[in-house]
């Protein structure tokens, strides 16, 4: 497990920080916790209004104009009849002349969205609009009855990067688990979620799951692994400690619907792992450019899950904001969950006290499938000021005017920081 020397000071405090170890709130000193985590933070001043969001959730009222023969309505990041880089943001099923409400998760740096009506022959009628617009129709088009440039649409995917050390400060390389997740409306009552496990930069046992935010276990008819492929094939018995079943659909404490992704991250990504008495050596995968006893390089592993809902009601509002991927791991002998900051209080399977102050979170959500995460031992971004006020910048994302540190200090600035990697510091 990754442990820095200045983090060891924190261990005694943090070991009792969460109610999983003790129910006494007097044992946990949040002020002391804040002092220590601020000391090791790579950024001097964290914006206390930060939401850690790099995308926006928009809902549009869209008229599928009559006479087009529309069967589907799709939203794209670029013009699908001209650009091979156009990515599908959202889809619903419509009838000619119907007005529908459709939501989409839109990267903050995107200034134009493209809407396409798709007829029974797969031809597109396209219009464009600003993400801030709320009503859209096809009275002004930029393409009519045109074939898309790419036969199978590319899906907009988000990269989720985790730190393993919750509730301790991390080492801020955000590569302990890296997943890329996309979703596609594949039927009136179904959504298919693709999950790619790209990297595991930790030797700690970790399981992974995906909560469907706002959807109950009872709302789901079934969840089926596409082609029967999951991350848990032939998993040894020792991997059932963090999640005790390989059932795909699980029920959270509050009766929420949860998809069981992997019982063990290392087993899920590794190749030809040798077991002894059902145990095995956990290496770090795809976080270093060399291979050895502790590091390995392998292909990313992918699994897809089709979720069949009992009703199509509200599926037009199902976006990336409804996905809460999280890790389960051990801390001080108890099982804890590592979530995105907006879901820090979720406590899907386990109860514990959460941390209330604002600091750099233990998980980040990046609105692109192409995000280049930091190499092992490289902070995602460092920005601290010297006594004369000069800011020092280094790390995997340190380009002045487009840096991770500047975004941390001001949530409205440098929203494109993830497009400016330092080439020798990222995988």
C-alpha positions as CSV (number, residue, x, y, z in Angstrom):
1,X,0.0,0.0,0.0
2,X,1.2,3.5,-0.7
3,X,2.1,5.4,2.4
4,X,4.2,8.6,2.6
5,X,6.2,9.5,5.7
6,X,4.1,12.6,6.4
7,X,0.9,10.5,6.1
8,X,2.1,8.2,8.9
9,X,1.6,11.0,11.4
10,X,-2.0,11.0,10.4
11,X,-2.6,7.3,10.8
12,X,-3.4,7.3,14.5
13,X,-5.9,10.2,14.1
14,X,-7.5,8.8,11.0
15,X,-7.6,5.2,12.2
16,X,-10.5,6.2,14.5
17,X,-11.8,8.9,12.2
18,X,-14.8,6.9,10.9
19,X,-17.6,5.3,12.8
20,X,-16.8,1.9,11.2
21,X,-14.2,1.6,14.0
22,X,-15.9,3.4,16.8
23,X,-19.3,5.1,17.3
24,X,-17.8,7.8,19.5
25,X,-17.6,11.0,17.6
26,X,-15.4,12.5,20.4
27,X,-12.5,10.3,19.2
28,X,-12.3,12.0,15.8
29,X,-10.8,15.5,15.8
30,X,-11.9,17.1,12.5
31,X,-9.9,20.2,13.1
32,X,-6.7,18.1,13.5
33,X,-7.6,16.1,10.4
34,X,-8.0,19.3,8.4
35,X,-4.6,20.7,9.6
36,X,-2.8,17.5,8.5
37,X,-4.6,17.0,5.2
38,X,-4.0,20.7,4.3
39,X,-0.3,20.3,5.1
40,X,0.1,17.5,2.6
41,X,-2.3,18.9,0.0
42,X,-0.6,19.8,-3.3
43,X,-2.5,23.1,-3.5
44,X,-2.3,26.0,-1.0
45,X,-5.9,27.2,-1.2
46,X,-8.9,25.0,-2.1
47,X,-11.9,26.8,-3.4
48,X,-14.5,26.2,-0.7
49,X,-17.3,26.4,-3.3
50,X,-15.7,23.7,-5.4
51,X,-18.1,21.0,-6.7
52,X,-15.3,19.1,-8.6
53,X,-17.5,19.1,-11.7
54,X,-16.2,19.4,-15.3
55,X,-19.6,18.9,-16.9
56,X,-23.1,20.2,-16.6
57,X,-26.5,18.5,-16.5
58,X,-29.0,20.0,-19.0
59,X,-32.6,19.2,-19.8
60,X,-34.0,20.2,-23.2
61,X,-37.5,20.4,-24.6
62,X,-37.1,19.2,-28.2
63,X,-39.6,19.1,-31.1
64,X,-39.2,16.2,-33.5
65,X,-40.6,18.2,-36.5
66,X,-43.2,16.4,-38.5
67,X,-42.4,15.1,-42.0
68,X,-39.0,13.8,-41.1
69,X,-40.1,10.3,-40.3
70,X,-38.1,10.4,-37.1
71,X,-37.8,7.3,-35.0
72,X,-34.9,8.4,-32.7
73,X,-33.6,11.7,-31.4
74,X,-29.9,11.9,-30.6
75,X,-27.6,14.5,-29.1
76,X,-23.9,14.8,-30.2
77,X,-20.8,16.6,-29.2
78,X,-20.1,17.4,-32.9
79,X,-21.8,17.2,-36.3
80,X,-22.3,13.4,-36.9
81,X,-22.6,13.8,-40.7
82,X,-19.2,15.6,-40.9
83,X,-17.0,14.6,-38.0
84,X,-15.7,11.2,-37.1
85,X,-15.0,12.6,-33.6
86,X,-18.7,13.2,-32.9
87,X,-19.7,11.4,-29.6
88,X,-23.2,10.4,-28.7
89,X,-24.4,12.3,-25.5
90,X,-28.0,11.1,-25.3
91,X,-30.7,9.2,-27.1
92,X,-34.4,8.7,-26.9
93,X,-37.1,7.2,-29.1
94,X,-39.7,9.5,-30.7
95,X,-42.5,9.7,-33.2
96,X,-42.8,12.1,-36.1
97,X,-44.0,15.5,-34.7
98,X,-43.6,14.5,-31.1
99,X,-42.2,16.9,-28.5
100,X,-40.0,15.3,-25.8
101,X,-37.9,16.2,-22.8
102,X,-34.3,14.8,-23.0
103,X,-31.4,15.4,-20.6
104,X,-27.7,15.2,-21.3
105,X,-24.4,15.4,-19.5
106,X,-22.4,18.1,-21.3
107,X,-18.6,18.8,-20.8
108,X,-18.2,22.4,-19.6
109,X,-15.8,23.2,-22.4
110,X,-18.4,22.3,-25.1
111,X,-19.9,25.3,-26.7
112,X,-22.2,23.7,-29.3
113,X,-24.4,20.6,-29.2
114,X,-25.8,18.9,-32.3
115,X,-29.3,17.3,-32.3
116,X,-30.1,14.6,-34.9
117,X,-33.5,13.1,-35.9
118,X,-32.9,9.6,-37.2
119,X,-35.4,8.1,-39.6
120,X,-36.1,4.4,-40.3
121,X,-33.4,4.2,-42.9
122,X,-30.7,5.6,-40.6
123,X,-30.6,9.0,-42.2
124,X,-29.9,12.1,-40.1
125,X,-31.5,15.5,-40.0
126,X,-29.2,17.7,-37.9
127,X,-29.4,21.1,-36.2
128,X,-27.1,22.8,-33.7
129,X,-27.6,24.8,-30.6
130,X,-25.9,26.3,-27.5
131,X,-25.8,24.0,-24.4
132,X,-27.6,26.8,-22.4
133,X,-30.6,26.7,-24.7
134,X,-33.7,25.0,-23.3
135,X,-36.0,24.6,-26.3
136,X,-34.8,23.1,-29.6
137,X,-36.5,22.3,-32.9
138,X,-35.4,21.6,-36.4
139,X,-36.8,24.6,-38.2
140,X,-33.1,25.5,-39.1
141,X,-31.1,22.5,-40.1
142,X,-27.4,22.1,-41.2
143,X,-28.0,18.6,-42.7
144,X,-31.2,16.9,-44.0
145,X,-31.6,13.2,-44.8
146,X,-27.8,12.8,-44.6
147,X,-25.9,9.6,-43.7
148,X,-23.7,9.8,-40.6
149,X,-20.0,9.7,-41.2
150,X,-19.6,6.9,-38.7
151,X,-22.1,4.0,-39.0
152,X,-21.9,3.1,-35.2
153,X,-21.9,6.2,-33.1
154,X,-19.0,6.8,-30.7
155,X,-20.3,7.0,-27.1
156,X,-19.3,9.9,-24.8
157,X,-17.4,8.3,-22.0
158,X,-16.1,9.6,-18.7
159,X,-12.9,8.7,-16.9
160,X,-13.1,8.0,-13.2
161,X,-9.9,8.2,-11.2
162,X,-9.6,7.1,-7.6
163,X,-7.2,7.5,-4.7
164,X,-7.1,4.5,-2.4
165,X,-6.2,6.1,1.0
166,X,-9.5,7.4,2.2
167,X,-9.7,8.9,4.9
168,X,-6.0,9.7,4.8
169,X,-4.5,12.1,2.4
170,X,-3.6,10.5,-0.9
171,X,-0.4,10.8,-2.9
172,X,-2.6,12.6,-5.5
173,X,-1.6,10.6,-8.6
174,X,-5.2,9.5,-9.0
175,X,-4.3,6.2,-10.6
176,X,-5.1,3.6,-7.9
177,X,-8.1,2.6,-10.0
178,X,-8.9,4.2,-13.4
179,X,-12.2,3.3,-15.1
180,X,-13.8,4.6,-18.2
181,X,-17.6,4.4,-18.3
182,X,-20.1,5.2,-21.1
183,X,-23.8,4.6,-21.3
184,X,-26.3,4.2,-24.2
185,X,-30.0,4.1,-24.4
186,X,-30.5,0.8,-26.3
187,X,-34.2,0.4,-25.9
188,X,-37.3,2.2,-24.5
189,X,-36.8,0.4,-21.2
190,X,-33.1,-0.4,-21.3
191,X,-29.7,1.3,-20.9
192,X,-26.4,-0.4,-21.7
193,X,-23.4,0.7,-19.5
194,X,-19.9,0.0,-20.8
195,X,-17.1,-0.2,-18.2
196,X,-13.4,-0.3,-19.0
197,X,-10.9,-1.0,-16.2
198,X,-7.8,0.8,-17.4
199,X,-5.4,0.8,-14.5
200,X,-4.9,-0.4,-10.9
201,X,-2.1,1.6,-9.2
202,X,-2.4,0.1,-5.8
203,X,-1.5,-3.2,-4.1
204,X,-4.4,-2.9,-1.6
205,X,-7.4,-5.3,-2.1
206,X,-10.2,-3.3,-3.7
207,X,-13.7,-4.1,-5.0
208,X,-15.8,-1.9,-7.3
209,X,-19.5,-1.3,-7.7
210,X,-21.8,1.2,-9.6
211,X,-24.9,2.7,-8.0
212,X,-27.7,3.9,-10.2
213,X,-28.5,7.1,-8.4
214,X,-32.2,7.7,-7.8
215,X,-33.2,4.2,-8.9
216,X,-34.4,1.5,-6.5
217,X,-33.6,-2.2,-6.7
218,X,-37.3,-2.7,-7.3
219,X,-37.2,-0.4,-10.4
220,X,-35.0,-2.8,-12.2
221,X,-36.3,-5.9,-14.0
222,X,-32.8,-7.4,-14.5
223,X,-29.2,-6.6,-15.3
224,X,-27.5,-8.8,-17.9
225,X,-23.8,-8.9,-18.7
226,X,-23.4,-8.5,-22.5
227,X,-22.1,-11.8,-24.0
228,X,-22.0,-13.1,-20.5
229,X,-18.7,-11.3,-19.8
230,X,-18.0,-9.9,-16.4
231,X,-14.9,-8.9,-14.4
232,X,-15.4,-11.8,-12.0
233,X,-14.7,-14.8,-14.2
234,X,-13.1,-17.7,-12.2
235,X,-12.5,-15.4,-9.3
236,X,-10.9,-17.2,-6.3
237,X,-12.7,-17.6,-3.0
238,X,-10.4,-15.1,-1.2
239,X,-11.8,-12.3,-3.3
240,X,-15.3,-12.5,-1.8
241,X,-14.4,-10.6,1.4
242,X,-15.3,-7.0,0.2
243,X,-18.4,-8.0,-1.8
244,X,-19.7,-11.4,-0.7
245,X,-21.5,-12.4,-3.9
246,X,-20.9,-12.3,-7.6
247,X,-24.5,-11.5,-8.4
248,X,-24.6,-8.7,-10.8
249,X,-27.6,-6.7,-9.4
250,X,-27.2,-5.8,-5.7
251,X,-29.4,-3.9,-3.2
252,X,-27.9,-1.1,-1.3
253,X,-28.7,-0.3,2.4
254,X,-31.4,2.2,1.2
255,X,-32.9,-0.2,-1.3
256,X,-30.9,1.4,-4.2
257,X,-29.9,-0.5,-7.3
258,X,-26.2,-1.3,-7.5
259,X,-24.2,-3.1,-10.2
260,X,-21.5,-5.4,-8.9
261,X,-18.5,-4.6,-11.1
262,X,-15.5,-6.5,-9.7
263,X,-14.8,-8.4,-6.5
264,X,-11.1,-7.7,-6.8
265,X,-9.6,-5.0,-9.0
266,X,-6.3,-6.9,-9.5
267,X,-8.0,-10.1,-10.5
268,X,-10.2,-8.1,-12.9
269,X,-7.4,-6.5,-14.8
270,X,-4.6,-9.1,-14.5
271,X,-3.6,-11.8,-17.0
272,X,-2.7,-15.4,-16.1
273,X,-2.5,-14.7,-12.4
274,X,-0.9,-17.5,-10.4
275,X,-2.8,-18.5,-7.3
276,X,-1.5,-20.3,-4.2
277,X,-4.3,-21.6,-1.9
278,X,-6.6,-19.2,-3.8
279,X,-4.4,-16.2,-2.9
280,X,-2.2,-14.2,-5.3
281,X,0.3,-11.4,-5.5
282,X,-1.2,-8.0,-6.3
283,X,0.8,-5.9,-8.7
284,X,0.3,-2.4,-10.0
285,X,-1.0,-2.4,-13.5
286,X,-0.6,0.2,-16.3
287,X,0.9,2.9,-14.1
288,X,4.6,2.6,-14.9
289,X,6.6,2.2,-18.1
290,X,8.6,-0.7,-16.8
291,X,7.7,-4.1,-15.6
292,X,9.0,-6.0,-12.6
293,X,8.0,-7.6,-9.3
294,X,5.6,-4.8,-8.4
295,X,4.5,-3.5,-11.8
296,X,3.0,-5.0,-14.8
297,X,1.5,-3.9,-18.2
298,X,-1.6,-5.4,-19.6
299,X,-4.6,-4.6,-21.8
300,X,-7.5,-2.7,-20.4
301,X,-10.4,-5.0,-19.6
302,X,-14.0,-4.2,-20.6
303,X,-17.5,-5.5,-19.6
304,X,-20.9,-4.2,-20.6
305,X,-24.2,-4.4,-18.7
306,X,-27.6,-4.0,-20.1
307,X,-30.1,-2.7,-17.4
308,X,-33.7,-3.6,-18.1
309,X,-36.1,-1.2,-16.3
310,X,-39.6,-2.0,-15.4
311,X,-40.8,1.3,-16.8
312,X,-39.4,3.8,-19.3
313,X,-40.6,6.7,-17.1
314,X,-37.7,9.1,-16.4
315,X,-35.2,7.2,-18.6
316,X,-35.0,10.4,-20.8
317,X,-33.3,11.9,-17.8
318,X,-30.7,9.1,-17.3
319,X,-27.2,10.6,-17.8
320,X,-23.7,10.2,-16.3
321,X,-25.0,12.1,-13.3
322,X,-27.0,9.0,-12.4
323,X,-23.8,6.9,-12.1
324,X,-22.0,6.6,-8.8
325,X,-19.0,4.3,-9.4
326,X,-17.2,3.6,-6.1
327,X,-14.6,1.4,-4.5
328,X,-14.8,-0.7,-1.4
329,X,-11.6,-1.4,0.6
330,X,-10.3,-2.0,4.1
331,X,-9.2,0.6,6.5
332,X,-8.2,-0.1,10.1
333,X,-10.0,-3.4,9.9
334,X,-13.3,-2.1,8.6
335,X,-14.7,-1.9,5.1
336,X,-15.1,1.7,3.7
337,X,-16.3,3.2,0.4
338,X,-14.5,5.7,-1.8
339,X,-16.9,7.9,-3.8
340,X,-16.9,11.0,-5.9
341,X,-17.2,14.1,-3.7
342,X,-20.9,14.7,-4.5
343,X,-21.7,11.2,-3.3
344,X,-19.4,11.2,-0.2
345,X,-22.4,10.6,2.1
346,X,-23.9,7.8,0.1
347,X,-22.7,4.9,2.3
348,X,-24.2,2.3,0.0
349,X,-23.2,-0.9,1.8
350,X,-21.4,0.3,5.0
351,X,-22.0,3.0,7.6
352,X,-19.3,5.4,8.7
353,X,-18.9,9.1,9.5
354,X,-18.0,11.2,6.5
355,X,-15.6,14.1,6.4
356,X,-17.3,17.5,6.1
357,X,-14.6,19.9,5.2
358,X,-13.6,20.8,1.6
359,X,-10.3,19.5,0.2
360,X,-9.1,17.7,-2.8
361,X,-11.4,14.6,-3.1
362,X,-10.5,10.9,-3.4
363,X,-12.1,10.5,-6.8
364,X,-12.3,12.6,-9.9
365,X,-14.7,12.4,-12.9
366,X,-13.2,13.6,-16.2
367,X,-15.5,14.1,-19.2
368,X,-13.5,12.2,-21.8
369,X,-12.5,8.6,-22.5
370,X,-9.0,9.8,-23.5
371,X,-7.8,11.3,-20.2
372,X,-4.1,10.6,-19.6
373,X,-3.8,9.8,-15.9
374,X,-0.6,10.4,-14.0
375,X,2.2,7.9,-13.9
376,X,2.9,6.3,-10.5
377,X,4.4,8.8,-8.1
378,X,3.5,11.8,-10.1
379,X,1.0,14.2,-8.5
380,X,-1.8,15.2,-10.8
381,X,-0.9,18.9,-10.2
382,X,1.0,20.9,-7.6
383,X,0.5,24.7,-7.0
384,X,1.9,26.4,-3.9
385,X,3.2,29.9,-3.4
386,X,6.5,31.0,-2.1
387,X,6.9,33.8,0.5
388,X,7.1,36.4,-2.3
389,X,3.7,35.2,-3.7
390,X,5.2,33.4,-6.7
391,X,3.3,30.2,-7.5
392,X,5.2,27.0,-8.1
393,X,3.6,24.7,-10.6
394,X,4.6,21.1,-11.4
395,X,3.0,17.7,-11.8
396,X,1.1,15.9,-14.5
397,X,-1.2,18.9,-15.3
398,X,0.8,22.1,-14.7
399,X,0.4,24.2,-17.9
400,X,0.0,27.8,-16.7
401,X,-3.5,29.0,-17.5
402,X,-4.7,25.4,-18.0
403,X,-3.5,23.7,-14.8
404,X,-5.1,21.4,-12.3
405,X,-3.9,23.6,-9.4
406,X,-5.5,26.7,-10.7
407,X,-8.8,24.8,-11.2
408,X,-8.6,23.6,-7.6
409,X,-8.1,27.2,-6.4
410,X,-11.0,28.6,-8.5
411,X,-13.7,26.2,-9.7
412,X,-14.7,28.5,-12.6
413,X,-11.2,28.6,-14.1
414,X,-9.1,26.2,-16.2
415,X,-12.0,23.9,-17.0
416,X,-9.9,22.5,-19.8
417,X,-7.0,21.5,-17.6
418,X,-7.3,17.8,-18.5
419,X,-6.5,18.6,-22.1
420,X,-3.0,19.8,-21.2
421,X,-0.9,16.8,-19.9
422,X,2.8,16.9,-19.2
423,X,3.9,14.2,-21.6
424,X,6.6,12.6,-19.4
425,X,4.4,12.5,-16.3
426,X,1.3,10.7,-17.7
427,X,0.6,7.1,-18.8
